């Protein structure tokens, strides 16, 4: 497996998900739903391919998705347990993104 620095997190708007990609290979996803009424986004579910688990793909994916949420100025709602735990562990960086 390549280094985490080689993984790119991209917003696949057609599929409503962030993808952790290594080249053309998708290693993990964070599914989301947009809420235009409140300029918001709900992060619903995170999934990492079994052969990429335990290698930091999920954390790289969470960090990239949250950076995009911040850059777009969206109000964040988290339904995904993995993302909720990540935000809690990094509260100093991300607590301001969470709606309410």
Order of alpha helices (4+ residues) and beta strands (2+ residues): beta-beta-beta-beta-alpha-beta-alpha-alpha
